[in-house]
Amino acid sequence: MEIKNLNLLNARVYDPLSNINTTLDVFIRDGKILYECDNIDSKNIYTLNLKNHLIVPGFFDLRVHTRIPGNNSCEGIKSISEAAARGGFTDILAMPDTLPAADNPGTIQYIKDRVEKQSLVKMWLAGCLTTGSKGESIAPLGSLKDAGVIAITDCPYSPNNNQIFINSIKYASMFDLPVIEFPFDRSFGSDNFTHESAYSLKLGIGGSPRIAEELAVQRAISISKELDVNIHISSISTINSVQLIRRAKELNFKITTDVSLHHLLLNETAIEGYNTLAKLNPPLREEIDRNALVSGVCDGTIDAVTSAHNPYSLHEKQVEFDIAPSGAIGLEVCFSGLYEVLKKCHKDPLAQILNLLSYSPRRILQLKQNYMKSGATANFTVIALDKPLKYDLALGTSHSENTPLNYKIFSASPILTIADGLIAYKSNNISDLS
């Protein structure tokens, strides 16, 4: 929305990195944050009274699947960016599982052109670690960096060839490119329909054992130690993965990790009735795993939380469980769901939420932080706390409806997102605040 001048009055501004935690009037002038301003009554300024609301630095999602170019019948750059903004995200990292794959400068440039024309938030690009993410040969990483990628990954795949994986990480370090590993040992097969357990056996569905993930987690840890390089492990889902990473951090290995919101909120029973909307990658696992993931988030073992936004049309999901694609959308409710999880761990979870959704993702990707300091570019979100929100897909901005969280009730949600100084999202109820 092309409104460059805003007065946001009486809000609690919270940014621990800037040592700000107080009620302030925030003025946006030509995309910059100011705390003192003379022309506050101009008719060309949009004014909101944000008493009892919170302003925090914008969030960053480390795992978003756009599949654009390719299968974009259910989602587009614009609708994904709208969903991100509605969830309080000012920045997202697009995975390279596009068609064709993001393993060459031409595809990267095509995506960048689309993003520049259509995205309401900053959409950063990850390139493939191996050609076509097939794990058979290393992608041209230097050319990909020159084309504009800021990280490399084969997510949602992982190279099975250890030598290729090690060499690709060495190659990436030459270009100072962060490596994101999606831990899954494909020698166990690709039929990761659900978690391998008594529950999957009862349903008669093929399962993915914990060890298929944990072997890959241990491999990444061992390589990080051997090469003394940073590796980010994305989307862990098992109790043993948490324990392996906790131990690696105690030994000061250069390992970071994240988990998806869905794995903090749900366990394998969400697929009851062969509910394909809860078919995810990695699969939802047992309650003991979910509890371990929550503990890992609360004690700082897990560095970041992602939406793992993965759009599919309903007709793709409304098929037999074993042939339905894995994935769910999550951008719009990632903060709201995480707030529900962490308020059970901490009386005031906001500092940890900012670390998980804002500060750590930028550190992992070696990017500058979004500060709330005077003079900084405005990249922030306004949060309504303790105002129950019923998540309703019909009122959302994503064009996809593949979520197991529809009609869930959350107690906090973003109501306004400013990205690069412009309004990227404004709640329909926001007029009540003026």
C-alpha positions as a Markdown table, in Angstrom:
| # | Residue | x | y | z |
|---|---|---|---|---|
| 1 | Met | 0.0 | 0.0 | 0.0 |
| 2 | Glu | 1.6 | 3.3 | -1.1 |
| 3 | Ile | 1.4 | 5.2 | 2.2 |
| 4 | Lys | 4.8 | 6.5 | 3.0 |
| 5 | Asn | 4.0 | 8.7 | 6.0 |
| 6 | Leu | 2.4 | 7.1 | 9.1 |
| 7 | Asn | 1.9 | 8.1 | 12.7 |
| 8 | Leu | 1.7 | 5.1 | 15.0 |
| 9 | Leu | 0.9 | 6.4 | 18.4 |
| 10 | Asn | 1.1 | 5.0 | 22.0 |
| 11 | Ala | 2.5 | 1.6 | 21.1 |
| 12 | Arg | 4.9 | -0.5 | 23.1 |
| 13 | Val | 8.0 | -0.7 | 21.0 |
| 14 | Tyr | 10.0 | -3.8 | 21.8 |
| 15 | Asp | 13.5 | -4.5 | 20.3 |
| 16 | Pro | 16.0 | -6.0 | 22.8 |
| 17 | Leu | 18.9 | -5.6 | 20.2 |
| 18 | Ser | 18.2 | -1.9 | 20.2 |
| 19 | Asn | 17.6 | -1.8 | 24.0 |
| 20 | Ile | 14.1 | -0.4 | 23.4 |
| 21 | Asn | 11.1 | -1.6 | 25.5 |
| 22 | Thr | 8.8 | 1.3 | 26.2 |
| 23 | Thr | 5.7 | 3.1 | 25.0 |
| 24 | Leu | 6.5 | 5.5 | 22.1 |
| 25 | Asp | 5.0 | 7.3 | 19.2 |
| 26 | Val | 6.5 | 5.9 | 16.0 |
| 27 | Phe | 6.6 | 8.1 | 12.9 |
| 28 | Ile | 7.3 | 6.7 | 9.4 |
| 29 | Arg | 8.6 | 9.3 | 7.0 |
| 30 | Asp | 9.8 | 8.3 | 3.6 |
| 31 | Gly | 10.2 | 4.7 | 4.8 |
| 32 | Lys | 12.3 | 5.6 | 7.8 |
| 33 | Ile | 11.6 | 5.2 | 11.5 |
| 34 | Leu | 11.5 | 8.4 | 13.6 |
| 35 | Tyr | 10.6 | 9.0 | 17.2 |
| 36 | Glu | 10.4 | 12.8 | 17.0 |
| 37 | Cys | 8.6 | 14.6 | 14.2 |
| 38 | Asp | 7.2 | 18.1 | 13.7 |
| 39 | Asn | 4.5 | 17.6 | 11.0 |
| 40 | Ile | 2.4 | 15.0 | 12.9 |
| 41 | Asp | -1.0 | 16.5 | 11.9 |
| 42 | Ser | -0.6 | 16.6 | 8.1 |
| 43 | Lys | -3.6 | 15.5 | 6.1 |
| 44 | Asn | -1.3 | 13.3 | 4.0 |
| 45 | Ile | -0.4 | 11.2 | 7.0 |
| 46 | Tyr | -2.2 | 8.0 | 8.1 |
| 47 | Thr | -2.5 | 7.9 | 11.9 |
| 48 | Leu | -3.3 | 5.0 | 14.2 |
| 49 | Asn | -3.7 | 4.9 | 18.0 |
| 50 | Leu | -1.9 | 1.7 | 18.9 |
| 51 | Lys | -2.5 | 1.7 | 22.6 |
| 52 | Asn | -2.2 | -1.8 | 24.1 |
| 53 | His | -0.4 | -3.0 | 20.9 |
| 54 | Leu | 3.2 | -4.1 | 20.4 |
| 55 | Ile | 5.6 | -3.1 | 17.6 |
| 56 | Val | 8.5 | -5.5 | 17.0 |
| 57 | Pro | 11.1 | -6.0 | 14.2 |
| 58 | Gly | 9.7 | -7.9 | 11.2 |
| 59 | Phe | 10.0 | -11.7 | 11.1 |
| 60 | Phe | 12.1 | -13.8 | 8.8 |
| 61 | Asp | 11.1 | -17.2 | 7.6 |
| 62 | Leu | 13.9 | -19.6 | 6.7 |
| 63 | Arg | 11.8 | -22.1 | 4.7 |
| 64 | Val | 9.1 | -21.1 | 2.2 |
| 65 | His | 8.3 | -23.2 | -0.9 |
| 66 | Thr | 7.0 | -21.2 | -3.8 |
| 67 | Arg | 7.6 | -23.7 | -6.6 |
| 68 | Ile | 7.6 | -20.6 | -8.9 |
| 69 | Pro | 8.4 | -21.1 | -11.7 |
| 70 | Gly | 6.6 | -24.3 | -12.2 |
| 71 | Asn | 3.4 | -25.4 | -10.6 |
| 72 | Asn | 1.9 | -22.0 | -9.6 |
| 73 | Ser | -1.8 | -22.8 | -10.1 |
| 74 | Cys | -2.6 | -22.6 | -6.4 |
| 75 | Glu | -0.2 | -19.8 | -5.3 |
| 76 | Gly | 1.7 | -16.9 | -6.8 |
| 77 | Ile | 4.5 | -14.6 | -5.7 |
| 78 | Lys | 2.0 | -11.9 | -4.8 |
| 79 | Ser | -0.3 | -14.2 | -2.7 |
| 80 | Ile | 2.7 | -15.8 | -0.9 |
| 81 | Ser | 4.0 | -12.3 | 0.0 |
| 82 | Glu | 0.6 | -11.3 | 1.1 |
| 83 | Ala | 0.4 | -14.3 | 3.4 |
| 84 | Ala | 3.9 | -13.6 | 4.7 |
| 85 | Ala | 3.0 | -10.0 | 5.5 |
| 86 | Arg | -0.2 | -11.1 | 7.2 |
| 87 | Gly | 1.9 | -13.3 | 9.4 |
| 88 | Gly | 4.2 | -10.5 | 10.3 |
| 89 | Phe | 7.1 | -11.5 | 8.0 |
| 90 | Thr | 9.0 | -8.8 | 6.3 |
| 91 | Asp | 11.5 | -11.3 | 4.8 |
| 92 | Ile | 11.3 | -14.9 | 3.6 |
| 93 | Leu | 13.7 | -17.4 | 2.1 |
| 94 | Ala | 12.4 | -19.2 | -1.0 |
| 95 | Met | 13.5 | -22.8 | -1.4 |
| 96 | Pro | 15.0 | -23.9 | -4.8 |
| 97 | Asp | 12.5 | -26.7 | -5.5 |
| 98 | Thr | 11.1 | -24.9 | -8.5 |
| 99 | Leu | 10.5 | -26.2 | -12.1 |
| 100 | Pro | 13.1 | -25.9 | -13.5 |
| 101 | Ala | 15.2 | -26.1 | -10.3 |
| 102 | Ala | 16.9 | -23.0 | -9.1 |
| 103 | Asp | 20.3 | -24.4 | -10.0 |
| 104 | Asn | 21.3 | -22.0 | -12.7 |
| 105 | Pro | 21.6 | -18.2 | -13.1 |
| 106 | Gly | 18.9 | -18.0 | -15.7 |
| 107 | Thr | 16.2 | -19.5 | -13.4 |
| 108 | Ile | 17.4 | -17.3 | -10.5 |
| 109 | Gln | 17.1 | -14.2 | -12.6 |
| 110 | Tyr | 13.7 | -15.1 | -13.8 |
| 111 | Ile | 12.5 | -15.6 | -10.2 |
| 112 | Lys | 14.1 | -12.3 | -9.1 |
| 113 | Asp | 12.3 | -10.4 | -11.9 |
| 114 | Arg | 9.0 | -11.9 | -10.8 |
| 115 | Val | 9.7 | -11.1 | -7.1 |
| 116 | Glu | 10.7 | -7.5 | -7.8 |
| 117 | Lys | 7.5 | -6.9 | -9.7 |
| 118 | Gln | 5.0 | -8.7 | -7.4 |
| 119 | Ser | 6.3 | -9.3 | -3.9 |
| 120 | Leu | 5.1 | -7.1 | -1.0 |
| 121 | Val | 8.0 | -8.3 | 1.3 |
| 122 | Lys | 11.6 | -9.0 | 0.8 |
| 123 | Met | 11.9 | -12.5 | -0.8 |
| 124 | Trp | 15.4 | -13.8 | -0.7 |
| 125 | Leu | 16.4 | -16.8 | -2.8 |
| 126 | Ala | 18.2 | -20.0 | -2.0 |
| 127 | Gly | 19.9 | -21.9 | -4.8 |
| 128 | Cys | 20.4 | -25.7 | -5.2 |
| 129 | Leu | 23.4 | -27.3 | -3.5 |
| 130 | Thr | 23.5 | -30.0 | -6.2 |
| 131 | Thr | 22.3 | -29.9 | -9.8 |
| 132 | Gly | 18.5 | -30.3 | -9.9 |
| 133 | Ser | 18.8 | -31.2 | -6.1 |
| 134 | Lys | 19.5 | -34.7 | -7.3 |
| 135 | Gly | 22.6 | -35.2 | -5.3 |
| 136 | Glu | 24.7 | -36.3 | -8.2 |
| 137 | Ser | 26.9 | -33.3 | -9.0 |
| 138 | Ile | 27.6 | -29.9 | -7.4 |
| 139 | Ala | 25.6 | -26.9 | -8.7 |
| 140 | Pro | 27.6 | -23.9 | -10.0 |
| 141 | Leu | 27.6 | -22.2 | -6.6 |
| 142 | Gly | 29.8 | -19.2 | -7.6 |
| 143 | Ser | 27.5 | -18.4 | -10.5 |
| 144 | Leu | 24.4 | -18.8 | -8.3 |
| 145 | Lys | 25.9 | -16.3 | -5.7 |
| 146 | Asp | 26.6 | -13.9 | -8.5 |
| 147 | Ala | 23.0 | -14.2 | -9.7 |
| 148 | Gly | 21.8 | -13.3 | -6.2 |
| 149 | Val | 21.2 | -16.3 | -4.0 |
| 150 | Ile | 22.1 | -15.9 | -0.3 |
| 151 | Ala | 22.1 | -19.6 | 0.7 |
| 152 | Ile | 22.3 | -23.0 | -0.8 |
| 153 | Thr | 20.2 | -26.1 | -0.1 |
| 154 | Asp | 18.6 | -29.1 | -1.7 |
| 155 | Cys | 15.6 | -28.8 | 0.7 |
| 156 | Pro | 13.3 | -30.7 | 0.7 |
| 157 | Tyr | 15.9 | -33.2 | -0.4 |
| 158 | Ser | 19.4 | -34.1 | 0.7 |
| 159 | Pro | 22.4 | -35.5 | -1.1 |
| 160 | Asn | 22.9 | -39.1 | -0.3 |
| 161 | Asn | 26.5 | -39.3 | -1.7 |
| 162 | Asn | 28.7 | -38.3 | 1.3 |
| 163 | Gln | 31.6 | -37.2 | -0.9 |
| 164 | Ile | 29.5 | -34.9 | -3.0 |
| 165 | Phe | 27.9 | -33.5 | 0.1 |
| 166 | Ile | 31.3 | -32.8 | 1.7 |
| 167 | Asn | 32.8 | -31.3 | -1.5 |
| 168 | Ser | 29.7 | -29.1 | -2.0 |
| 169 | Ile | 30.1 | -27.7 | 1.5 |
| 170 | Lys | 33.8 | -27.0 | 0.9 |
| 171 | Tyr | 32.9 | -25.3 | -2.3 |
| 172 | Ala | 30.2 | -23.2 | -0.7 |
| 173 | Ser | 32.6 | -22.0 | 2.0 |
| 174 | Met | 34.8 | -20.6 | -0.8 |
| 175 | Phe | 31.9 | -18.2 | -1.6 |
| 176 | Asp | 30.8 | -17.6 | 2.0 |
| 177 | Leu | 27.4 | -19.2 | 1.2 |
| 178 | Pro | 25.4 | -20.5 | 4.2 |
| 179 | Val | 24.5 | -24.2 | 3.7 |
| 180 | Ile | 21.0 | -25.4 | 4.8 |
| 181 | Glu | 20.7 | -29.2 | 5.1 |
| 182 | Phe | 17.3 | -30.9 | 5.1 |
| 183 | Pro | 18.1 | -34.1 | 7.0 |
| 184 | Phe | 16.8 | -37.2 | 5.4 |
| 185 | Asp | 18.7 | -40.3 | 4.4 |
| 186 | Arg | 17.0 | -41.3 | 1.1 |
| 187 | Ser | 18.5 | -44.9 | 1.3 |
| 188 | Phe | 15.4 | -45.6 | 3.5 |
| 189 | Gly | 13.2 | -44.9 | 0.5 |
| 190 | Ser | 11.1 | -41.9 | -0.5 |
| 191 | Asp | 7.9 | -43.3 | 1.0 |
| 192 | Asn | 7.9 | -41.0 | 4.0 |
| 193 | Phe | 4.1 | -40.9 | 4.2 |
| 194 | Thr | 4.1 | -40.6 | 8.0 |
| 195 | His | 6.1 | -41.4 | 11.1 |
| 196 | Glu | 6.9 | -45.1 | 11.4 |
| 197 | Ser | 5.2 | -46.2 | 14.6 |
| 198 | Ala | 2.4 | -48.4 | 16.0 |
| 199 | Tyr | 0.0 | -45.7 | 14.8 |
| 200 | Ser | 1.1 | -45.8 | 11.2 |
| 201 | Leu | 1.0 | -49.6 | 11.4 |
| 202 | Lys | -2.6 | -49.4 | 12.6 |
| 203 | Leu | -3.5 | -47.2 | 9.7 |
| 204 | Gly | -1.6 | -49.4 | 7.2 |
| 205 | Ile | 0.5 | -46.5 | 6.0 |
| 206 | Gly | 4.2 | -46.6 | 5.0 |
| 207 | Gly | 6.3 | -44.9 | 7.6 |
| 208 | Ser | 9.6 | -43.0 | 7.8 |
| 209 | Pro | 11.7 | -44.0 | 10.8 |
| 210 | Arg | 13.4 | -41.5 | 13.1 |
| 211 | Ile | 16.8 | -42.8 | 12.1 |
| 212 | Ala | 16.3 | -41.7 | 8.5 |
| 213 | Glu | 16.5 | -38.2 | 9.8 |
| 214 | Glu | 19.0 | -38.7 | 12.7 |
| 215 | Leu | 21.7 | -40.3 | 10.5 |
| 216 | Ala | 21.6 | -37.2 | 8.3 |
| 217 | Val | 21.7 | -34.9 | 11.4 |
| 218 | Gln | 24.8 | -36.8 | 12.7 |
| 219 | Arg | 26.4 | -36.6 | 9.3 |
| 220 | Ala | 26.0 | -32.8 | 9.2 |
| 221 | Ile | 27.4 | -32.5 | 12.7 |
| 222 | Ser | 30.4 | -34.7 | 11.9 |
| 223 | Ile | 31.1 | -32.7 | 8.7 |
| 224 | Ser | 30.8 | -29.4 | 10.6 |
| 225 | Lys | 33.3 | -30.6 | 13.2 |
| 226 | Glu | 35.7 | -32.0 | 10.6 |
| 227 | Leu | 35.7 | -28.9 | 8.3 |
| 228 | Asp | 35.0 | -26.3 | 11.1 |
| 229 | Val | 32.2 | -24.8 | 9.0 |
| 230 | Asn | 28.7 | -23.6 | 9.7 |
| 231 | Ile | 25.8 | -25.9 | 8.7 |
| 232 | His | 22.2 | -25.1 | 9.4 |
| 233 | Ile | 20.0 | -28.2 | 9.8 |
| 234 | Ser | 16.4 | -27.4 | 8.8 |
| 235 | Ser | 13.1 | -28.9 | 10.0 |
| 236 | Ile | 14.2 | -31.4 | 12.6 |
| 237 | Ser | 11.4 | -33.6 | 14.0 |
| 238 | Thr | 12.7 | -36.2 | 16.4 |
| 239 | Ile | 13.7 | -36.4 | 20.0 |
| 240 | Asn | 17.1 | -37.8 | 19.1 |
| 241 | Ser | 17.8 | -35.0 | 16.6 |
| 242 | Val | 17.2 | -32.5 | 19.4 |
| 243 | Gln | 19.6 | -34.4 | 21.7 |
| 244 | Leu | 22.3 | -34.7 | 19.0 |
| 245 | Ile | 22.2 | -31.0 | 18.3 |
| 246 | Arg | 22.2 | -30.1 | 21.9 |
| 247 | Arg | 25.3 | -32.1 | 22.4 |
| 248 | Ala | 27.0 | -30.6 | 19.3 |
| 249 | Lys | 26.3 | -27.1 | 20.7 |
| 250 | Glu | 27.8 | -28.1 | 24.1 |
| 251 | Leu | 30.9 | -29.0 | 22.2 |
| 252 | Asn | 30.8 | -25.7 | 20.3 |
| 253 | Phe | 30.4 | -27.2 | 16.9 |
| 254 | Lys | 29.1 | -24.7 | 14.3 |
| 255 | Ile | 25.6 | -26.1 | 14.1 |
| 256 | Thr | 22.3 | -24.3 | 14.0 |
| 257 | Thr | 18.8 | -25.7 | 13.5 |
| 258 | Asp | 15.2 | -24.9 | 13.1 |
| 259 | Val | 11.8 | -26.6 | 13.5 |
| 260 | Ser | 8.5 | -26.0 | 11.8 |
| 261 | Leu | 5.5 | -24.6 | 13.7 |
| 262 | His | 3.4 | -27.6 | 12.8 |
| 263 | His | 5.8 | -29.9 | 14.6 |
| 264 | Leu | 5.5 | -27.8 | 17.8 |
| 265 | Leu | 1.7 | -27.9 | 17.7 |
| 266 | Leu | 0.8 | -31.3 | 16.4 |
| 267 | Asn | 1.8 | -35.0 | 16.6 |
| 268 | Glu | 1.1 | -38.0 | 14.4 |
| 269 | Thr | -2.5 | -38.3 | 15.5 |
| 270 | Ala | -3.3 | -35.3 | 13.4 |
| 271 | Ile | -3.5 | -37.7 | 10.4 |
| 272 | Glu | -6.4 | -39.5 | 11.9 |
| 273 | Gly | -9.0 | -40.4 | 9.3 |
| 274 | Tyr | -6.2 | -40.3 | 6.7 |
| 275 | Asn | -6.2 | -36.5 | 6.9 |
| 276 | Thr | -3.8 | -35.5 | 4.0 |
| 277 | Leu | -3.8 | -31.9 | 5.3 |
| 278 | Ala | -1.6 | -33.1 | 8.1 |
| 279 | Lys | 0.8 | -35.1 | 5.8 |
| 280 | Leu | 4.0 | -33.1 | 6.1 |
| 281 | Asn | 7.7 | -33.4 | 5.3 |
| 282 | Pro | 9.2 | -34.4 | 7.7 |
| 283 | Pro | 6.2 | -36.3 | 9.0 |
| 284 | Leu | 4.5 | -35.4 | 12.3 |
| 285 | Arg | 5.9 | -37.8 | 14.9 |
| 286 | Glu | 4.9 | -39.0 | 18.4 |
| 287 | Glu | 4.1 | -36.9 | 21.4 |
| 288 | Ile | 7.5 | -37.6 | 22.9 |
| 289 | Asp | 9.1 | -36.0 | 19.9 |
| 290 | Arg | 6.8 | -33.0 | 19.9 |
| 291 | Asn | 7.6 | -32.4 | 23.6 |
| 292 | Ala | 11.3 | -32.7 | 22.9 |
| 293 | Leu | 11.0 | -30.1 | 20.1 |
| 294 | Val | 9.1 | -27.7 | 22.4 |
| 295 | Ser | 11.8 | -28.2 | 25.1 |
| 296 | Gly | 14.5 | -27.6 | 22.5 |
| 297 | Val | 12.8 | -24.3 | 21.5 |
| 298 | Cys | 12.4 | -23.2 | 25.1 |
| 299 | Asp | 15.9 | -24.0 | 26.2 |
| 300 | Gly | 17.6 | -22.5 | 23.1 |
| 301 | Thr | 18.8 | -25.7 | 21.5 |
| 302 | Ile | 16.6 | -24.9 | 18.5 |
| 303 | Asp | 17.6 | -21.6 | 16.9 |
| 304 | Ala | 14.6 | -20.7 | 14.7 |
| 305 | Val | 11.0 | -21.6 | 13.9 |
| 306 | Thr | 9.7 | -21.7 | 10.3 |
| 307 | Ser | 6.4 | -21.9 | 8.7 |
| 308 | Ala | 7.6 | -24.5 | 6.2 |
| 309 | His | 4.9 | -22.9 | 3.9 |
| 310 | Asn | 4.3 | -25.4 | 1.1 |
| 311 | Pro | 1.1 | -24.6 | -0.9 |
| 312 | Tyr | -0.9 | -27.2 | -2.7 |
| 313 | Ser | -4.4 | -27.0 | -4.2 |
| 314 | Leu | -7.1 | -29.0 | -2.4 |
| 315 | His | -7.6 | -31.3 | -5.4 |
| 316 | Glu | -4.0 | -32.3 | -5.1 |
| 317 | Lys | -4.5 | -33.1 | -1.4 |
| 318 | Gln | -7.9 | -34.7 | -1.6 |
| 319 | Val | -6.6 | -38.0 | -2.9 |
| 320 | Glu | -5.5 | -41.3 | -1.3 |
| 321 | Phe | -3.1 | -40.6 | 1.5 |
| 322 | Asp | -0.1 | -42.4 | 0.0 |
| 323 | Ile | -0.2 | -40.4 | -3.2 |
| 324 | Ala | -1.1 | -37.0 | -1.7 |
| 325 | Pro | 1.9 | -34.5 | -1.6 |
| 326 | Ser | 3.5 | -33.6 | 1.7 |
| 327 | Gly | 3.3 | -30.1 | 3.0 |
| 328 | Ala | 1.0 | -27.4 | 4.5 |
| 329 | Ile | 0.8 | -23.6 | 4.4 |
| 330 | Gly | 1.8 | -21.8 | 7.6 |
| 331 | Leu | 2.9 | -18.2 | 7.0 |
| 332 | Glu | -0.2 | -16.5 | 8.3 |
| 333 | Val | -0.2 | -18.3 | 11.7 |
| 334 | Cys | 3.4 | -19.0 | 12.4 |
| 335 | Phe | 3.8 | -16.2 | 15.0 |
| 336 | Ser | 0.4 | -16.9 | 16.5 |
| 337 | Gly | 1.0 | -20.6 | 16.9 |
| 338 | Leu | 4.5 | -20.0 | 18.3 |
| 339 | Tyr | 3.1 | -17.5 | 20.9 |
| 340 | Glu | 0.7 | -20.2 | 22.1 |
| 341 | Val | 3.6 | -22.7 | 22.5 |
| 342 | Leu | 6.0 | -20.4 | 24.3 |
| 343 | Lys | 3.6 | -18.7 | 26.6 |
| 344 | Lys | 3.3 | -22.1 | 28.3 |
| 345 | Cys | 7.1 | -22.0 | 28.8 |
| 346 | His | 7.6 | -18.4 | 29.8 |
| 347 | Lys | 5.5 | -15.7 | 31.5 |
| 348 | Asp | 6.7 | -13.3 | 28.8 |
| 349 | Pro | 7.8 | -15.2 | 25.7 |
| 350 | Leu | 8.4 | -12.1 | 23.4 |
| 351 | Ala | 12.2 | -12.0 | 23.7 |
| 352 | Gln | 12.5 | -15.6 | 22.7 |
| 353 | Ile | 9.9 | -15.3 | 19.9 |
| 354 | Leu | 11.9 | -12.4 | 18.4 |
| 355 | Asn | 15.1 | -14.5 | 18.6 |
| 356 | Leu | 13.4 | -17.4 | 16.9 |
| 357 | Leu | 11.5 | -15.5 | 14.2 |
| 358 | Ser | 13.7 | -12.4 | 13.7 |
| 359 | Tyr | 17.2 | -12.3 | 15.1 |
| 360 | Ser | 18.5 | -15.8 | 14.6 |
| 361 | Pro | 17.3 | -16.3 | 11.0 |
| 362 | Arg | 19.2 | -13.2 | 10.0 |
| 363 | Arg | 22.3 | -14.3 | 11.9 |
| 364 | Ile | 22.2 | -17.8 | 10.3 |
| 365 | Leu | 22.0 | -16.2 | 6.8 |
| 366 | Gln | 24.7 | -13.5 | 7.7 |
| 367 | Leu | 22.3 | -10.7 | 7.1 |
| 368 | Lys | 21.9 | -7.3 | 8.9 |
| 369 | Gln | 19.2 | -7.1 | 11.6 |
| 370 | Asn | 16.0 | -5.2 | 11.3 |
| 371 | Tyr | 16.4 | -2.6 | 14.1 |
| 372 | Met | 13.8 | -0.3 | 15.6 |
| 373 | Lys | 16.4 | 2.5 | 15.9 |
| 374 | Ser | 15.6 | 6.0 | 14.8 |
| 375 | Gly | 16.6 | 6.4 | 11.2 |
| 376 | Ala | 16.4 | 2.7 | 10.3 |
| 377 | Thr | 14.3 | 1.5 | 7.4 |
| 378 | Ala | 10.9 | 0.6 | 8.6 |
| 379 | Asn | 10.6 | -3.2 | 8.6 |
| 380 | Phe | 8.4 | -4.2 | 11.5 |
| 381 | Thr | 5.0 | -5.7 | 12.5 |
| 382 | Val | 2.3 | -4.6 | 15.0 |
| 383 | Ile | 1.0 | -7.3 | 17.2 |
| 384 | Ala | -2.4 | -7.5 | 19.0 |
| 385 | Leu | -1.8 | -9.5 | 22.2 |
| 386 | Asp | -4.5 | -11.3 | 24.1 |
| 387 | Lys | -7.1 | -10.7 | 21.5 |
| 388 | Pro | -8.4 | -14.1 | 20.4 |
| 389 | Leu | -8.2 | -14.9 | 16.7 |
| 390 | Lys | -9.9 | -17.7 | 15.0 |
| 391 | Tyr | -7.9 | -18.8 | 12.0 |
| 392 | Asp | -10.2 | -18.9 | 9.1 |
| 393 | Leu | -8.9 | -19.7 | 5.6 |
| 394 | Ala | -11.8 | -17.9 | 4.0 |
| 395 | Leu | -10.5 | -14.7 | 5.5 |
| 396 | Gly | -6.8 | -15.3 | 4.6 |
| 397 | Thr | -4.6 | -14.1 | 1.8 |
| 398 | Ser | -3.0 | -17.4 | 0.7 |
| 399 | His | -4.6 | -18.9 | -2.3 |
| 400 | Ser | -4.0 | -22.4 | -0.9 |
| 401 | Glu | -6.0 | -24.1 | 1.7 |
| 402 | Asn | -3.8 | -27.1 | 2.7 |
| 403 | Thr | -3.6 | -26.6 | 6.4 |
| 404 | Pro | -4.4 | -28.8 | 9.4 |
| 405 | Leu | -4.8 | -25.6 | 11.6 |
| 406 | Asn | -8.0 | -24.1 | 10.1 |
| 407 | Tyr | -10.4 | -22.8 | 12.8 |
| 408 | Lys | -7.7 | -23.0 | 15.5 |
| 409 | Ile | -8.0 | -20.2 | 18.0 |
| 410 | Phe | -4.9 | -18.2 | 18.8 |
| 411 | Ser | -4.5 | -15.4 | 21.4 |
| 412 | Ala | -2.2 | -13.0 | 19.5 |
| 413 | Ser | -1.8 | -12.0 | 15.9 |
| 414 | Pro | -0.2 | -9.4 | 13.6 |
| 415 | Ile | -2.5 | -6.6 | 12.6 |
| 416 | Leu | -0.1 | -4.4 | 10.5 |
| 417 | Thr | 3.1 | -5.1 | 8.7 |
| 418 | Ile | 5.5 | -2.5 | 7.3 |
| 419 | Ala | 8.0 | -3.8 | 4.8 |
| 420 | Asp | 10.7 | -1.5 | 3.4 |
| 421 | Gly | 8.7 | 1.5 | 4.6 |
| 422 | Leu | 5.4 | 0.5 | 3.0 |
| 423 | Ile | 2.3 | -1.1 | 4.4 |
| 424 | Ala | 2.4 | -4.7 | 3.3 |
| 425 | Tyr | -0.5 | -5.9 | 5.4 |
| 426 | Lys | -3.3 | -4.1 | 7.3 |
| 427 | Ser | -6.0 | -5.9 | 9.2 |
| 428 | Asn | -9.6 | -5.2 | 8.1 |
| 429 | Asn | -10.3 | -4.3 | 11.7 |
| 430 | Ile | -7.6 | -1.8 | 12.0 |
| 431 | Ser | -9.9 | 1.2 | 11.3 |
| 432 | Asp | -11.3 | 0.6 | 14.8 |
| 433 | Leu | -7.9 | 1.8 | 16.2 |
| 434 | Ser | -7.8 | 5.2 | 14.6 |
